[in-house]
Amino acid sequence: MIVVATADFEVYHEVVGELRERDVEFTTIEPGDALPPGTDAVVTSDDDLAVDVPVVRAAAGNARLAVERAVGRVRGERSRTVVGVDPGDRPGIAVLRGGIVVAAFQVPVTDAAEVVREEVADDEDAVVRVGDGARMAGARILDELGDVTVELVDETGTTPHLGSGARGMGDVLAATNIALTPGEEVEGRSVDPTEGEIEVVKARSRERSEENRTITAELARRVAAGDLTLEEALAEHRDDA
């Protein structure tokens, strides 16, 4: 059972709402009161609370993360936070805590690292598993993650068959499978764009520009490497024309 112990009304309201939404067993006490029998974890905004069970600190605005971590603590040895990332132009991101998927996202590659960092903030045991496909997007995400434990995962077999009504879910489901697949710990990924990747960017520049403009190979290389957005490269190409 999870116990909520806080005198902060805003934190109390947010945490209790998240627990009720998940249909998790919980009770509430005043900070300093004795813990009831069967307490598995405590969620509190009190920095000085000292008890003999796992404690999760909560603040206004982070109730979801606090509740997910508390639920993970209840699950014992399976409590580690694992984030799977299926890289691409719009990476799929799956967050697992306590062995279950607690959150999923699909965002532009420019926002992916920030989403991941928020999910693992202050969680020293968290691991981020990034698929080894879409090399340039994956390298960009890795470079922007900062001081986070990262594993590079072989994506083979992680993309599921999508049946009727599941269209658009493939990247998130692949991210879940990546999260469940141990990989090789890495500190970064340095890759050079291939000629094929450069040609793909040049083709995208023609599609994106109103003038059917094709950027140069050097600009396309910088886009593929993540140094420029396609829009920035098109603007630079117009200025140089």
Buried (B, 14 or more C-beta within 10 A) or exposed (E): BBBBBBEBEEBBEBBBEBBEEEEBEBBBBEBEEEBEEEBBBBBBBBEEBEBEEBBBBBBBEBBBBBBBBBBBBBBEEEBBBBBBBBBBEBBBBBBBBBEEBBBBBBBEBEEBBEBBBEBBEEBEEBBBBBBBBBBBBBBBBBEBBEEBBBBBBBBEEBBEEEEEEEEEBBBBBBBBBBBBBEBEEEEEBEBEBEEEBBBBBBEBBEEBBEEEEBBBBEBBBBBBBBEBBBEEBBEBBEEEE
